[in-house]
Amino acid sequence: MLSRTLTSRPLRHHSVHIIIAGGSGFLGSLLIKKLCSHGAKITLLTRNPNNVDAQPNVKIVYWDGQTLQLPPHEKPIDAIINLCGLSIARWWTPSAKNSITQSRVQPSKALVKWCLSTNKPPKTFVQISGIDYYDLNTTACNENDNHGNTFLARLSKEWEETTMPLQQSDTRLVIPRLAPVLARTHPPLLPLLLSTRCCLGSIAGPGSQYFSWIHHDDFVNIIHKMVHTPEMTGIYNVCAPNPVPYATFMRTLASICHRPLWLSLPSWFMKSLLGEMASLILDSRKVFPTRLSKSRHQFKYPEIQQALTQIIQS
Ligand SMILES: NC(=O)c1ccc[n+]([C@@H]2O[C@H](COP(=O)([O-])OP(=O)(O)OC[C@H]3O[C@@H](n4cnc5c(N)ncnc54)[C@H](OP(=O)(O)O)[C@@H]3O)[C@@H](O)[C@H]2O)c1
């Protein structure tokens, strides 16, 4: 097993030890920054250790994404956060769909198997999922709603089901069903921002379809809270409490960028261009973080105007 660590400052006495699988990507990098700023010690599981920059208090460990063996001398593990998954931004051919599915299901199964077999299981397991789990034709979705029948809905269901054996264990299972995370440097905002700045921003489809979203700061705050709050268990929609129609989202973006919004791309055009993937833009996602709201969680950016303003002008 390959591993390397860079430790530039001492860990706090009560620092937590968190394993992040798939932590080398967009969300993992955000989370590692937040968790380390609170004194956590991270073990990052990656298939490509040489592509990951060394960071203080982050131990980089190779795994193949299919089996997990950690040396017995590892410190007790407070939490595992599983973020593994091939990007869905590719043509959804049958073979790509299979790769997208297996890149999520196989690492999850391996992590769960390890948790159930070790004599020192983690206290908490955070399994990322997506809001596409739901039947998106329903007007509004909360955590109790049924799953849908799209490719992403079936994928999310299968992905979540791999962690169900943990419910019979001592490990607390938390499943954040995540909305698209808004950040200037990553999709879905990046391409929309670039096209808008070039005066090519557009309203795709009717524009009345809802868009659920979350600011990247709120995403990291919520996952941090999930790791540290023993009362949090089960499924949580992780999205801002104010989803907006797609047209409102694009008009807000255009006005913050001081650009006109004049293009309209009809649904038939989007479908002929993107095929099944057009559902990512055309389906309505009116999802609410009902459980977080009931627990009086304070979102830093609950409104799209303030979230986009902060992201674009910072
Ligand atoms: N970003 C969003 O807005 C959003 C919204 C909802 C859900 N999600 C889900 O959150 C997760 C993380 O998203 P992200 O934006 O951070 O993605 P990302 O930047 O593409 O990172 C994904 C990570 O998954 C790992 N991975 C990819 N294929 C794998 C495989 N076959 N086996 C094992 N690991 C594999 C990669 O790790 P290595 O290459 O280092 O092994 C990579 O670090 C994904 O599962 C995504 O579907 C993201």
The ligand as an SDF file (V2000), in Angstrom:
LIG
                    3D

 48 52  0  0  0  0  0  0  0  0999 V2000
  -20.3680   18.2900   -7.7160 N   0  0  0  0  0  0  0  0  0  0  0  0
  -21.6860   18.3070   -7.5600 C   0  0  0  0  0  0  0  0  0  0  0  0
  -22.3490   19.3450   -7.7520 O   0  0  0  0  0  0  0  0  0  0  0  0
  -22.4000   17.0310   -7.1100 C   0  0  0  0  0  0  0  0  0  0  0  0
  -23.7880   17.0510   -6.8890 C   0  0  0  0  0  0  0  0  0  0  0  0
  -24.4240   15.8880   -6.4730 C   0  0  0  0  0  0  0  0  0  0  0  0
  -23.6830   14.7080   -6.2820 C   0  0  0  0  0  0  0  0  0  0  0  0
  -22.3380   14.7220   -6.5180 N   0  0  0  0  0  0  0  0  0  0  0  0
  -21.5730   13.4760   -6.3220 C   0  0  0  0  0  0  0  0  0  0  0  0
  -20.5220   13.7280   -5.3940 O   0  0  0  0  0  0  0  0  0  0  0  0
  -19.3850   12.9420   -5.7260 C   0  0  0  0  0  0  0  0  0  0  0  0
  -18.1540   13.8350   -5.8050 C   0  0  0  0  0  0  0  0  0  0  0  0
  -18.3920   14.8410   -6.7850 O   0  0  0  0  0  0  0  0  0  0  0  0
  -17.2030   15.7560   -7.3480 P   0  0  0  0  0  0  0  0  0  0  0  0
  -17.8490   16.8870   -8.0400 O   0  0  0  0  0  0  0  0  0  0  0  0
  -16.1940   15.9940   -6.2960 O   0  0  0  0  0  0  0  0  0  0  0  0
  -16.5780   14.7700   -8.4490 O   0  0  0  0  0  0  0  0  0  0  0  0
  -15.1020   14.6900   -9.0180 P   0  0  0  0  0  0  0  0  0  0  0  0
  -14.3930   15.9960   -8.8840 O   0  0  0  0  0  0  0  0  0  0  0  0
  -15.2090   14.1090  -10.3870 O   0  0  0  0  0  0  0  0  0  0  0  0
  -14.3870   13.6390   -8.0340 O   0  0  0  0  0  0  0  0  0  0  0  0
  -14.8630   12.3280   -8.0160 C   0  0  0  0  0  0  0  0  0  0  0  0
  -13.9060   11.4230   -7.2700 C   0  0  0  0  0  0  0  0  0  0  0  0
  -14.3450   10.0720   -7.4790 O   0  0  0  0  0  0  0  0  0  0  0  0
  -13.2300    9.2260   -7.6020 C   0  0  0  0  0  0  0  0  0  0  0  0
  -13.5460    8.1920   -8.6170 N   0  0  0  0  0  0  0  0  0  0  0  0
  -13.9060    8.3730   -9.8980 C   0  0  0  0  0  0  0  0  0  0  0  0
  -14.1030    7.1780  -10.4960 N   0  0  0  0  0  0  0  0  0  0  0  0
  -13.8510    6.2360   -9.5490 C   0  0  0  0  0  0  0  0  0  0  0  0
  -13.8570    4.8100   -9.5570 C   0  0  0  0  0  0  0  0  0  0  0  0
  -14.1610    4.1020  -10.6590 N   0  0  0  0  0  0  0  0  0  0  0  0
  -13.5360    4.1680   -8.4140 N   0  0  0  0  0  0  0  0  0  0  0  0
  -13.1900    4.8480   -7.3080 C   0  0  0  0  0  0  0  0  0  0  0  0
  -13.1550    6.2090   -7.2400 N   0  0  0  0  0  0  0  0  0  0  0  0
  -13.4820    6.8760   -8.3550 C   0  0  0  0  0  0  0  0  0  0  0  0
  -12.0510   10.0780   -8.0180 C   0  0  0  0  0  0  0  0  0  0  0  0
  -10.9810    9.7190   -7.1630 O   0  0  0  0  0  0  0  0  0  0  0  0
   -9.5530    9.1930   -7.6570 P   0  0  0  0  0  0  0  0  0  0  0  0
   -9.4670    9.3950   -9.1430 O   0  0  0  0  0  0  0  0  0  0  0  0
   -8.5910   10.0490   -6.8900 O   0  0  0  0  0  0  0  0  0  0  0  0
   -9.5090    7.7630   -7.2510 O   0  0  0  0  0  0  0  0  0  0  0  0
  -12.4720   11.5160   -7.7480 C   0  0  0  0  0  0  0  0  0  0  0  0
  -11.7290   12.1080   -6.7090 O   0  0  0  0  0  0  0  0  0  0  0  0
  -19.6980   12.2350   -7.0450 C   0  0  0  0  0  0  0  0  0  0  0  0
  -20.0680   10.9150   -6.7710 O   0  0  0  0  0  0  0  0  0  0  0  0
  -20.8710   13.0180   -7.6000 C   0  0  0  0  0  0  0  0  0  0  0  0
  -21.7480   12.2270   -8.3730 O   0  0  0  0  0  0  0  0  0  0  0  0
  -21.6790   15.8390   -6.9270 C   0  0  0  0  0  0  0  0  0  0  0  0
  1  2  1  0
  2  3  2  0
  2  4  1  0
  4  5  1  0
  4 48  2  0
  5  6  2  0
  6  7  1  0
  7  8  2  0
  8  9  1  0
  8 48  1  0
  9 10  1  0
  9 46  1  0
 10 11  1  0
 11 12  1  0
 11 44  1  0
 12 13  1  0
 13 14  1  0
 14 15  2  0
 14 16  1  0
 14 17  1  0
 17 18  1  0
 18 19  2  0
 18 20  1  0
 18 21  1  0
 21 22  1  0
 22 23  1  0
 23 24  1  0
 23 42  1  0
 24 25  1  0
 25 26  1  0
 25 36  1  0
 26 27  1  0
 26 35  1  0
 27 28  2  0
 28 29  1  0
 29 30  1  0
 29 35  2  0
 30 31  1  0
 30 32  2  0
 32 33  1  0
 33 34  2  0
 34 35  1  0
 36 37  1  0
 36 42  1  0
 37 38  1  0
 38 39  2  0
 38 40  1  0
 38 41  1  0
 42 43  1  0
 44 45  1  0
 44 46  1  0
 46 47  1  0
M  CHG  2   8   1  16  -1
M  END
$$$$
